[in-house]
Amino acid sequence: MPILFIHGITVRRKRFDGLLGEVEKGFAAASTTAYQPVKPCYWGDLGRSESYTGATIPGFAAGARELESEVPADSAVGLLTALLEAPLAELAGLRDAEDFGEDAAGFLPVPEGVEQRNQRFDEAEVAFSSRVASLAPSVSGPYPPLDHERVGAIVHAIFGEAKRADRVLDIDDLCPPVARAITAWLYQETVAGDLLAGGFRWNQAVDLVETALREDDQLGGERGMFKELAKGLASESLTFAFRAGLRNRIMPGLSLFLGDVLAWFRNRTQILERVDAAVRDAGNDGPLAIIGHSLGGVIAFEYCMGAGRDVEFLGTVGSQVGLFAELGALHQGTEQVTGEQLNSPARVGAWLNIYDPDDTLSFLAAPMFALVNDIILDTGAPFPAAHSEYWNLPETYRKLSAGWAQ
């Protein structure tokens, strides 16, 4: 069955070509029947202006910024989001009250247990850095991988902060926050300011760092440490990180989303004509699956509402179809069926909507539409990495393939 793939926000030609290749490989691996290549539908050149810089966002280029709310100490998602802005925030919150460390003021001696713990970090640093650097290209996606020197500098800074941790924390306690700090810093430097970075392999980066820690005789971390919150986590450090950077990360990304949404409304006819041309290229006879990511899910839905042919399967991933319906912003008219639910596209056989609650740009569809199945998928990544991480996960392709096989 031909599969038509419609990309989402901020994707332009170079990134689309790479993403299409990943999607083709993902569906090929998940297919249990004869596989047919994925057909592309590209509309990025009709998206927002490329000259956008975020200059109008307070606190991004100019203006005051303030965020009063605190982050719960047990919020893993909040922690990861904060670490994307300040990778050392969690470790800084674990510092010893008397600040024993190499650069500590005064002449307080370092306790023996702390000295032994810190010596293990020193002995592991070179080999661990080399191991991470050698594997970094496998997670960088479309971005240039960090070189050995830069990875070494990152590890040195993180190990240095870990050596200042409270004396009651041993290597086992510190491996989880060290793993999170290294992963967050690798992401931050690899995407280099790309506001809605797509293609970085977040979960593979987590595995890379945890594997490197497990394989080091001096450190010896365990699998799954990434999600283990450290003892004594200080919410104050996370609050600071949020105030320092959350709006810098979230608001520009949401602005880019809004820009492509406005461009979709402006260029709706031309974009739907491209979808129709791609459908005809996929063949006018036989079953067809249409997969839309993010705003591409909205585009796929609206095409299906007016489609002149049957579509056996509609898949929306990390999409805003439900949000647009709740706002009354969908162009195609829909009739209410029961309560506040609306009719799904009449010529669609099955509709699956995949979402991650930690992806700020993904929404439920079932509260607004009849005959759609909302399927939760934990990407394991914080926003904005979560918004593109779907396509790095075999589970995404398995769920979609199972949806049209039913």
C-alpha positions as CSV (number, residue, x, y, z in Angstrom):
1,M,0.0,0.0,0.0
2,P,1.5,3.4,-1.0
3,I,2.3,5.6,2.0
4,L,2.1,9.4,1.5
5,F,4.2,11.4,4.0
6,I,3.5,15.1,4.7
7,H,6.1,16.8,6.9
8,G,5.4,19.3,9.7
9,I,6.6,22.8,10.8
10,T,10.0,24.3,10.2
11,V,11.0,21.5,7.8
12,R,12.7,22.8,4.6
13,R,14.1,20.9,1.6
14,K,17.4,19.7,2.9
15,R,16.0,18.5,6.2
16,F,12.9,17.0,4.4
17,D,15.2,14.8,2.2
18,G,17.0,13.4,5.2
19,L,13.7,12.9,7.2
20,L,12.1,11.1,4.2
21,G,15.0,8.7,4.2
22,E,14.6,8.0,7.9
23,V,10.8,7.5,7.5
24,E,11.3,5.1,4.6
25,K,13.8,3.0,6.6
26,G,11.4,3.0,9.6
27,F,8.4,1.7,7.7
28,A,10.6,-0.8,5.8
29,A,11.8,-2.2,9.2
30,A,8.2,-2.3,10.6
31,S,6.6,-3.8,7.5
32,T,5.4,-7.4,7.8
33,T,4.1,-7.5,4.2
34,A,5.5,-6.4,0.8
35,Y,6.9,-2.9,1.3
36,Q,6.2,0.1,-1.0
37,P,8.4,3.2,-0.9
38,V,7.1,6.2,0.9
39,K,5.8,9.0,-1.4
40,P,6.8,12.5,-0.4
41,C,4.7,15.6,-0.1
42,Y,6.9,18.7,0.4
43,W,5.4,22.1,1.2
44,G,8.1,23.8,3.3
45,D,8.9,26.5,0.7
46,L,5.3,27.8,1.2
47,G,5.9,28.1,5.0
48,R,6.9,31.1,7.1
49,S,9.5,33.7,6.1
50,E,13.1,32.5,6.5
51,S,14.1,36.0,7.7
52,Y,12.3,35.5,11.1
53,T,14.7,35.9,14.0
54,G,12.5,36.1,17.1
55,A,13.4,39.8,17.7
56,T,9.8,40.5,18.9
57,I,9.9,38.0,21.8
58,P,10.5,39.7,25.1
59,G,13.8,38.5,26.6
60,F,15.0,36.7,23.5
61,A,16.7,39.6,21.8
62,A,15.6,42.5,24.1
63,G,13.1,43.3,26.8
64,A,12.6,41.9,30.3
65,R,11.9,38.3,31.1
66,E,10.3,36.9,34.3
67,L,8.9,33.6,35.3
68,E,7.6,33.2,38.8
69,S,6.5,29.6,38.9
70,E,8.8,27.0,40.5
71,V,9.5,23.5,39.1
72,P,8.4,20.6,41.3
73,A,11.5,18.8,42.7
74,D,10.2,15.5,41.3
75,S,9.3,16.7,37.8
76,A,11.5,14.7,35.4
77,V,10.1,16.5,32.4
78,G,10.6,19.9,34.0
79,L,14.1,18.8,34.9
80,L,15.0,17.8,31.4
81,T,13.5,20.9,29.9
82,A,15.6,23.0,32.3
83,L,18.7,21.1,31.5
84,L,18.4,21.9,27.9
85,E,19.1,25.5,28.9
86,A,21.5,25.0,31.8
87,P,23.0,21.5,31.7
88,L,24.8,22.0,35.0
89,A,21.7,23.1,36.9
90,E,20.9,19.8,38.6
91,L,24.5,19.1,39.6
92,A,24.8,22.7,40.9
93,G,21.8,22.0,43.1
94,L,23.7,19.0,44.6
95,R,26.7,21.0,45.8
96,D,28.1,20.4,49.3
97,A,26.8,22.9,51.8
98,E,30.5,23.7,52.6
99,D,31.5,23.6,48.9
100,F,34.4,21.2,49.1
101,G,36.0,21.3,45.7
102,E,39.1,22.2,43.8
103,D,38.2,25.8,43.5
104,A,36.6,26.2,46.9
105,A,37.5,29.3,48.9
106,G,39.4,28.9,52.1
107,F,41.5,26.0,53.4
108,L,38.9,23.4,54.3
109,P,40.3,19.9,53.7
110,V,38.4,17.6,51.3
111,P,37.0,14.7,53.3
112,E,38.6,11.3,52.5
113,G,35.5,9.7,51.1
114,V,34.9,12.7,48.8
115,E,38.6,12.7,47.7
116,Q,38.3,9.0,46.7
117,R,35.1,9.6,44.8
118,N,36.5,12.5,43.0
119,Q,39.7,10.6,42.1
120,R,37.5,8.0,40.3
121,F,36.0,10.8,38.2
122,D,39.6,12.0,37.4
123,E,40.7,8.5,36.4
124,A,37.7,7.9,34.2
125,E,37.6,11.3,32.4
126,V,39.9,10.7,29.4
127,A,38.6,7.3,28.4
128,F,35.0,8.2,29.0
129,S,35.3,11.4,26.9
130,S,36.9,9.4,24.1
131,R,34.1,6.8,24.2
132,V,31.4,9.4,24.0
133,A,33.2,11.4,21.2
134,S,33.6,8.3,19.1
135,L,29.9,7.6,19.2
136,A,28.6,11.2,18.9
137,P,28.3,11.1,15.1
138,S,25.7,8.4,15.5
139,V,23.3,10.7,17.3
140,S,23.8,14.1,15.6
141,G,21.4,13.5,12.8
142,P,21.6,16.3,10.2
143,Y,24.0,18.4,12.4
144,P,27.8,18.3,12.3
145,P,28.9,16.0,15.2
146,L,31.0,17.5,18.0
147,D,34.7,16.7,17.8
148,H,36.7,15.0,20.5
149,E,38.1,18.3,21.9
150,R,34.6,19.8,22.4
151,V,33.2,16.6,24.0
152,G,36.2,16.5,26.3
153,A,35.6,20.0,27.4
154,I,31.9,19.2,28.1
155,V,32.8,16.1,30.1
156,H,35.5,18.0,32.0
157,A,33.0,20.7,33.1
158,I,30.4,18.2,34.1
159,F,32.8,15.9,36.0
160,G,34.1,19.1,37.7
161,E,30.7,20.0,38.9
162,A,30.0,16.4,40.1
163,K,33.2,16.6,42.2
164,R,31.7,19.5,44.1
165,A,28.6,17.4,45.1
166,D,27.5,16.8,48.7
167,R,29.8,14.4,50.6
168,V,26.9,12.0,51.2
169,L,26.6,11.3,47.4
170,D,28.7,8.5,46.0
171,I,29.4,7.5,42.4
172,D,26.2,5.6,42.1
173,D,24.2,8.6,43.2
174,L,26.0,11.0,40.8
175,C,25.9,8.8,37.7
176,P,22.2,9.7,36.9
177,P,22.6,13.5,37.0
178,V,25.9,13.2,35.2
179,A,24.2,11.2,32.4
180,R,21.4,13.8,32.1
181,A,23.9,16.7,32.1
182,I,26.0,15.2,29.4
183,T,23.0,14.3,27.2
184,A,21.5,17.7,27.6
185,W,24.8,19.4,26.8
186,L,25.4,17.2,23.7
187,Y,22.0,18.2,22.5
188,Q,22.4,21.9,23.2
189,E,25.8,22.1,21.4
190,T,24.9,19.8,18.5
191,V,21.8,21.6,17.4
192,A,23.6,24.9,18.0
193,G,20.5,27.2,18.5
194,D,18.1,25.5,16.1
195,L,14.9,26.5,17.9
196,L,12.8,23.5,16.9
197,A,15.7,21.1,16.3
198,G,14.7,18.1,14.2
199,G,16.7,15.0,13.6
200,F,18.9,14.8,16.7
201,R,18.5,11.3,18.1
202,W,17.7,11.9,21.7
203,N,17.1,8.3,22.9
204,Q,20.2,7.1,21.2
205,A,22.1,9.8,22.9
206,V,20.7,8.7,26.3
207,D,21.8,5.1,25.5
208,L,25.2,6.2,24.3
209,V,26.0,8.1,27.5
210,E,24.6,5.4,29.8
211,T,26.5,2.7,27.9
212,A,29.7,4.7,28.2
213,L,29.1,5.1,32.0
214,R,28.4,1.4,32.4
215,E,31.5,0.3,30.5
216,D,33.8,2.5,32.6
217,D,35.4,0.5,35.5
218,Q,35.7,3.7,37.6
219,L,32.1,4.8,37.2
220,G,30.0,1.7,36.5
221,G,26.5,3.2,36.0
222,E,23.5,1.1,35.3
223,R,20.9,1.0,32.5
224,G,17.9,3.3,33.2
225,M,19.8,5.7,35.3
226,F,18.7,8.6,33.1
227,K,15.2,8.6,34.6
228,E,16.4,8.2,38.2
229,L,16.1,11.5,39.9
230,A,19.0,12.2,42.2
231,K,18.7,12.4,45.9
232,G,18.5,16.0,47.2
233,L,17.4,17.5,44.0
234,A,17.1,21.3,44.5
235,S,14.1,22.9,42.9
236,E,15.7,26.2,43.3
237,S,18.3,25.4,40.8
238,L,15.7,24.3,38.3
239,T,13.7,27.5,38.9
240,F,16.7,29.5,38.1
241,A,17.3,27.6,35.0
242,F,13.7,28.1,33.9
243,R,13.9,31.8,34.6
244,A,17.2,32.0,32.7
245,G,16.2,30.2,29.6
246,L,12.8,28.6,29.4
247,R,11.2,31.4,27.4
248,N,14.2,31.5,25.2
249,R,13.6,27.9,24.2
250,I,9.8,27.5,24.3
251,M,8.6,30.9,22.8
252,P,10.8,31.0,19.7
253,G,9.8,27.4,18.9
254,L,6.1,28.3,19.3
255,S,6.6,31.4,17.2
256,L,8.1,29.3,14.4
257,F,5.1,27.0,14.7
258,L,2.7,30.0,14.5
259,G,4.6,31.3,11.5
260,D,4.1,28.1,9.5
261,V,0.4,27.9,10.7
262,L,-0.2,31.4,9.3
263,A,1.5,30.5,6.1
264,W,-0.7,27.4,5.8
265,F,-3.8,29.5,6.1
266,R,-2.4,31.9,3.5
267,N,-1.2,29.2,1.1
268,R,-3.8,26.6,1.8
269,T,-5.0,26.1,-1.8
270,Q,-1.4,25.7,-3.1
271,I,-0.4,23.3,-0.4
272,L,-3.5,21.1,-0.9
273,E,-2.8,21.1,-4.6
274,R,0.6,19.6,-3.8
275,V,-1.0,16.9,-1.6
276,D,-3.4,16.1,-4.4
277,A,-0.5,15.9,-7.0
278,A,1.4,13.6,-4.6
279,V,-1.7,11.4,-4.1
280,R,-2.1,11.1,-7.9
281,D,1.6,10.2,-8.2
282,A,1.1,7.4,-5.6
283,G,-1.6,6.0,-7.9
284,N,-5.3,6.6,-8.3
285,D,-6.3,2.9,-7.7
286,G,-6.0,0.7,-4.7
287,P,-5.6,1.5,-1.0
288,L,-3.6,4.5,0.2
289,A,-2.2,5.6,3.6
290,I,-1.5,9.2,4.4
291,I,0.8,10.1,7.3
292,G,1.1,13.7,8.5
293,H,3.5,15.0,11.2
294,S,2.7,18.1,13.2
295,L,1.0,20.7,11.0
296,G,1.3,18.1,8.2
297,G,-1.3,16.1,10.2
298,V,-3.7,19.1,9.9
299,I,-2.9,19.3,6.2
300,A,-3.6,15.6,5.7
301,F,-6.9,15.8,7.7
302,E,-8.2,18.7,5.6
303,Y,-7.2,17.0,2.4
304,C,-9.1,13.9,3.5
305,M,-12.2,15.9,4.3
306,G,-12.5,16.9,0.7
307,A,-10.8,13.9,-0.9
308,G,-12.2,12.5,-4.1
309,R,-11.0,9.0,-3.4
310,D,-10.9,6.6,-0.5
311,V,-8.0,6.8,2.0
312,E,-7.6,3.5,3.8
313,F,-5.6,4.9,6.7
314,L,-4.9,8.4,8.1
315,G,-2.1,8.8,10.6
316,T,-1.5,12.0,12.5
317,V,1.7,12.2,14.6
318,G,2.5,15.0,17.1
319,S,-0.3,16.9,15.4
320,Q,-2.7,19.8,16.2
321,V,-5.8,18.6,14.4
322,G,-7.7,18.3,17.7
323,L,-6.6,21.8,18.8
324,F,-7.6,23.4,15.5
325,A,-11.0,21.7,15.8
326,E,-11.6,22.9,19.3
327,L,-10.6,26.4,18.3
328,G,-13.0,26.2,15.3
329,A,-10.1,26.9,13.0
330,L,-10.4,24.1,10.5
331,H,-11.3,25.2,7.0
332,Q,-13.4,22.2,6.0
333,G,-16.9,22.2,7.5
334,T,-17.7,19.4,9.9
335,E,-21.0,18.4,11.4
336,Q,-21.5,17.5,15.0
337,V,-22.4,13.9,15.7
338,T,-22.8,13.6,19.4
339,G,-22.2,16.3,22.0
340,E,-19.2,18.2,20.9
341,Q,-17.7,15.5,18.7
342,L,-17.4,16.2,14.9
343,N,-17.5,13.9,11.9
344,S,-14.2,12.4,10.9
345,P,-13.4,12.4,7.2
346,A,-16.0,10.2,5.5
347,R,-13.7,8.5,3.0
348,V,-11.1,7.5,5.6
349,G,-11.2,3.9,6.7
350,A,-9.1,4.2,9.9
351,W,-7.5,7.2,11.7
352,L,-4.8,6.9,14.3
353,N,-3.5,10.0,16.2
354,I,-0.2,9.5,18.0
355,Y,0.8,12.0,20.7
356,D,3.4,12.5,23.5
357,P,2.1,14.5,26.5
358,D,5.6,16.0,26.8
359,D,5.5,17.3,23.2
360,T,4.1,20.8,23.6
361,L,2.8,20.7,20.0
362,S,0.9,17.4,20.1
363,F,-2.8,17.2,21.0
364,L,-5.6,14.7,21.4
365,A,-8.1,14.2,18.6
366,A,-10.6,11.8,20.1
367,P,-12.3,14.4,22.3
368,M,-13.3,16.3,19.2
369,F,-13.8,13.6,16.5
370,A,-15.7,10.4,16.2
371,L,-13.9,7.3,14.9
372,V,-10.3,8.3,15.8
373,N,-8.0,6.4,18.1
374,D,-5.6,8.5,20.3
375,I,-2.4,6.5,21.0
376,I,0.1,7.7,23.6
377,L,3.7,7.3,22.8
378,D,6.4,8.4,25.3
379,T,9.3,9.6,23.2
380,G,11.5,9.9,26.3
381,A,12.6,13.3,25.2
382,P,11.8,16.8,26.5
383,F,10.4,19.5,24.2
384,P,11.4,20.6,21.6
385,A,13.4,17.3,21.0
386,A,10.2,15.4,21.6
387,H,8.5,16.9,18.6
388,S,10.8,15.2,16.1
389,E,11.9,12.2,18.2
390,Y,8.8,10.2,17.0
391,W,10.7,9.4,13.7
392,N,13.7,8.0,15.6
393,L,11.6,5.4,17.4
394,P,10.7,2.0,15.9
395,E,7.6,2.1,18.1
396,T,6.1,4.9,16.0
397,Y,6.3,2.8,12.8
398,R,5.0,-0.3,14.5
399,K,2.0,1.6,15.8
400,L,1.2,3.2,12.5
401,S,1.7,-0.1,10.6
402,A,-0.5,-1.9,13.1
403,G,-3.2,0.8,12.6
404,W,-3.7,0.2,8.9
405,A,-3.3,-3.6,9.3
406,Q,-6.4,-3.8,11.5
